[in-house]
Amino acid sequence: MAKINDILSNLDEKLEQYSIMLAAHPNDKALASELRENLKEYLSSVVASYKGKENLAEDEKHFLEICNEILRPVIMTKGSLGFISGMAGILHDVALSLKKALHKESNKDKILRILDENGSHLLPSYNSLLTRSLNTFKQLFAPDVGQIIANLNSGAESIARFKDQIPSSLFCQPKMAALLADCSEYAYTGYKHNEKVCSLRKKELPKDLWQTDYNEQTGQLIFMNGFKVWLGKNETSIIVAFAGTEPSQIGSLVTDFQQLLAPNFMYLYAAGLVQLFVKHYPNSTIYITGHSLGGGLTQFAVTANMAEGLDRLKGIGFNSAGLSETSLTHLGKPRIEKALKYIIHYTTANDPVSARGALIGAHVVLPTCERAGSGHSLNSVRACLHSAFLG
């Protein structure tokens, strides 16, 4: 195992270095392609070093299998090049998993590992952290855009079979939905004065989160590229709001697509985080909410945490990213059936993000309004929500 540990350690250092470079130059596709080729050269040397050797460990065999798939010639498409522009976020995920394997974690890394372990407990079929990271690494080099679209379409078709099981009456009234839309905004911006909700104090968080850099004033907890949440409460409930895709965060730009091809780290972290709150607040109603990617994380995390009699966990998504057939398969039919009556999606009529993929639960398409703008933004959702229901 010494050899594979040395290889992973060297790869970890390269990934950290490349991630920093790509984050500093998010639109430099020439740099992305150059670094991609550098990584391929390194992996070629790794494969060559094993040539003719026998009695390999299972981790070595799997790593070499992934390397050989990566090194196979691939016809690059326009979509693939766009995918490569999100390398920084993928490399961050891979580097984190390697640091875990090599016991080189920071405090923040350890918190993410706790979330990962909680999520893996819920969904053991997500495989080991190292296996997922290597598969994600493979996708970096050979994304199949056609497979992405097919997986989305398949997810939408699968969830359509459950439509007759969705309750006709909604558990969340428009005023509460509008309040949760405000909370979804706080995940992006931090808390703004609101008489109906407030941020949680650090001592109110699950103990596993006490070592994080939680900001009590903003209520934000920022873990990694694009993965941040707002944690709050009202008089009767706990609220966890996931941020969506932000143009300045490369990692989150590709997460919507990453979960289509294979299980994604951020979705598993979301499920693990929600489980911490479910355990810490055993008698409280817990609202999970989010916009765009945050809505996708919401429906995934709520469904993953569905258990017999768990009717106090509820999800509200706004223009949510749809889930793929891959994600639905891992969540499983029993969880999905339970989650149908505990999740609501509010979408604008022309939203492109929620138009593909699976939306678990009730789906409310809001009437168009003059202030809707392009249709996808959270402001567009709120404008249509107020116009339709709140005057």
N, C-alpha and C positions, 0 to 999 in steps of 0.2 A: 504493500500500500504506500510505501514511501515515495515511489515514482509518481503515482497518480496524484498524491498530495502536492508534490513539487510542481507538477504540471498545472494543477488547479490553482495553486498559489500564484504562479506566473500569470495565468490567465486572469485571475482576480485583479492583479495589479494593472494589467493592460486594460481591462474593462473599466476600472475606476478612472484611469487616465483618459481613455477615450470618451467616457461619459461626460467628464468635465469639459473636454474640448468641444464636444457636440452641443452641450448645453450653452456654451458661450457663442456658438455659431449655428443656431438652429436651422437657418435656411441655406446653409452651405452644402449643397448636394455633392459638390466635387470632393469636399472633405469627407463626407459620409461614405462615398464610394471608395476613397483612398484608404480610410480606416478599415472598411470592410475587406478590401484586398489584403491589407496587412494582417488581419485576423486569419484570413484564409491561408496565407503563407505560414503563419505560426502553426495552425492546425495541420497543415501538410507536413511540417517538420515533426510534429507529434506522431502522426500516423507512420511516417518513415522510421521513427525510432523504435516502433513496435514490430516492424517487419520481421517475420520469421520466428517471433517469440511465441511460446506456448504456455499453458497453465496460467492464463490471465485471471485476475479477480473479476467478479461480476461487474463492479463499477468501471473497471478498465474496459471490459468488453462493451458495455453500454456506451461509454464515452467514445470509443473508437467507432462504434456504429453510427452515432450522431455525426462525428467528424466526417465519415465517409459520405453520408447523405448530404452534408453541407458542401463538400468538395465536388459533388456531382455537378456537371455543367447545367446551368439553368438559363433559359431564355427570359431576359428581364423585360417587363412590361412597364408602361407608364404608371400603372397602379402600384407595381412593385417598388419603383423608385420613390413614389410618394410614401410608401410604407417605410422605406429605409430612412427617410427624413425624421422618423420617430425613434431612431436608434438609441438616443440617450436614455429614454425611459426604459427600454428593454434591457439595456446594459446595466442600468441601476438594479433592476430586478434580479438579473443573473448574478451580479456581483454580490448582492445581499445573500443569495442562497449559497454561494461559494464561501463567503465569510462564515456562515453558519456551519458549513461542513468542516471548515478548518479551524473553528473555535476562535475567530478573530472579530467578534461582534462588538460594536459600540452599545451604549445603553439604548439608543434609539433602535438599533438593529434587534436587540433582545426583546423590546416591546413588540416589534413587528413579528418576531418569531412566536411570541405568545399568541398574537392574533392568528398567525398561521396555524399553530397547533390547535387552537380552539376551532378554527374553521375546518381543519382536517379531521377533527373529532366528529364534526357534523357530517362531513362529506369525505369519508376515507378513500373513495374512488378517485379523488383528485391526485393520488399518487404522492410520492415523496417530494420534498422541496427540491432536491437535486435533480430528480428525473424531470420535474416540471420545468426547471430552469434550463436544462439542456434542450428540451423540446421547444421552449420559447426561443432559445438561441438559434435553433434550426430554422424557425420561422423567419428570423431576421434575414436569412440569406435566400430563402425560397418561398416567399408568400404566394399563395395561390388566390388571386383576386376572384376568380370564378368560384372557388370553393367557399370564399367568404359570403358571396351573394347567395349561393345555394344553401348554405347553412342558415342564413337569416331567413330565407323564404321557407325552408323546412321547419324552422322554429315557429314561424307564424302559422303555418298549416297545422302543426301539432297542437298549438294552444287553441286554435279555432274549434277543435273537437270538444273542448270543455265549456263552450259558450252557454249551453243549456243549464249548467250547474252554477252559473254566476247569479247571485241574488239580485232581484230587481230593485230592492231598496238599498240605498247607500248608507254605510255606517257613519260617514263624515259629511256634515252639512257644509254649505258653501262658506259660511263665516269661518269655520275651523280650517277649511281648505285654504282660504285666503291668509289666515294666520300662519299656516305651515309653509305657504309660499314665501312669507316674510322670513321665516326661519331658514328656508333654503337659501335665501339671499345672504343671511348671516354666515353661512358656510363659506361664501366667497369673500365677504367684506368684513366680517366681524360684527359683533352685536351693536345694534343701534337702539336707542331708548324705545321701549315698548312696554306699556303698562300691563300687557297680558302675558308676557313671558320674560324670563331673565336667564342669564347664563348660570350654569352650575358652578359651585365653588369646588376647588380642587379636592377638598376632603369629601365631597359628595360623589366623586368618581370611584369606580371600582379600584381596589388597591393596586392591581397590576398596572394602572395608568398613573400612579402617583409619581413615578420617576420620569415622566414625560415633561416636555416643555409646554405644558398647558398654560394658556393665557386666560386668567380669570376675567379680565376686563373685556376681551373680545369674545371669550367662550370658544375660541378656536383651538383645535389640536391638529398640528400639521406633522404628518409622518414622513412623507417622501414626495417624489414627483407627482403632483396632481392629486394626491390622496390626503384630503383634509376634511375635517368635520366641525360642525358647531354643536355644542352640547348644552342643552338648556332644559327648562321646565316651565310649566304653568301651575295653576293651583292644584291640579289633579293628576298631571301626567309628566313623564320624562320624554324629552324630545332629542332625537339624534338626527342631524341633517348633514347629508353628504354633499360636498361641492361637486359641480359638474366640470365639463371640459373648459379650460381656459387657454386661449391662444399662447400665452406666455409659458405654459407648462407642457413641454413636449411629451412627457411621459403619458399624460392623460389624453393627448390627442389620438394615441394609437390604442388605448385601452378598450374603447368601444369595439375595435376590430379584433384585438387580441383574443377576447373571450369567445370569438366565433370559431377560431381554429383549434384552440386548446384551452384548458382551464387557466385563468389569469390570476396572478397574485393579488391584485387589488380587490377583485371580487371575493376571494377567500378571506382577505383581511377584513372586509366589510362584514362578512358573516361572523367572523371571530369576534369582532368588536361588539356587534349586537348581542352575541351570546354572553359576553361579559356583563352587559347591562341587564339582560334577562335574569341572570343569576344574582346580580347585586341588588336588583329591585324586584323581589319575588311577588310583591303584592301590588305593583303599580302598572297602570296602563302605559305602554311605551309606544310613542309614535316615531316611525322612521320615515324620513322624507328626503327629497332631493330633486334637482333639475338636471335634465340631459343625462350625462354619464351618472350623475348622482341619483337620478331616478332608476337607472339600470341597477346600480348598486343597491338601492332600496328594495326593489322587488326581489333581487337575488338573495339578499341578506334575510329578509323577512321569510321567504319561502324556505331557505336553508334551516331556519330556526323553528319551523313549524313542528309542533309536537302535540300529542293528544291533549285536548283541553286548553291549549295555549291561545285563548281568545283575547288576551290583553296586549298582544303585539300587532300593530297595525301599520300599514305602509301607504304613503301618498306620494305619487310621482308626478312630476310636471315635465311634459315633453320628454318622457323617459327613453333612454336607449333600449331598444328591443333586445331580448336574449336570443341566442342561437339554439339550434337543435342540440349542439354539444352541451350547453349549459343546462338545458331542460333534462337531458339524459342523466346528468349527474345529480340534479335535484330530485328526480324520480317522481312518478305519478302520485304516490300517496301524499307527499309534501305539497305538490302542486294543487291537488284537489282540496286540501285543507286551507291553502293560502288564497283560494279564489275569492272567498268572502271577506278577506282582511286586507286587500290591496285595491286601491283606486288610482287610475291614471287620468289626469287632466291634460288634454293635448289641444293645440290649436289646429285649425282645419288644414293648414298648409305646411305643417312641420315636417321636414325631411327626415329627422333623426328617428322619431317614433313610428314613421311610416313603414319601416322594415323590422322584422324580427318579432319575437313573442312579447306580448304585454300580459302578464299574469294578473287576473282579477278583472274588476269592472273598468270600462274604458268610456270616459266622458269626452266627446269631441265638442269643444266650445264653439259657439257661433262666432263668425268673424266680426271684428269691430274696427273702427277707423284707426285706433291707436295701436293696432297689433303689430305694425312694422313688418319685418321680414318673417315673423311667425315663430321662430325657434326660441328666442330669448325669454328669460324669466319675466321680464317686463311685459312682453307680448302676452304671455299666459295670464298674468295678473290683470292686464287691461281687459282681456276677453272674459275672464272670470267675473270681474266687477260689473262689466257691461251686461252679462247674461243673468247674473243672480243677485247682485248687490246694489244695482242702480248707481 
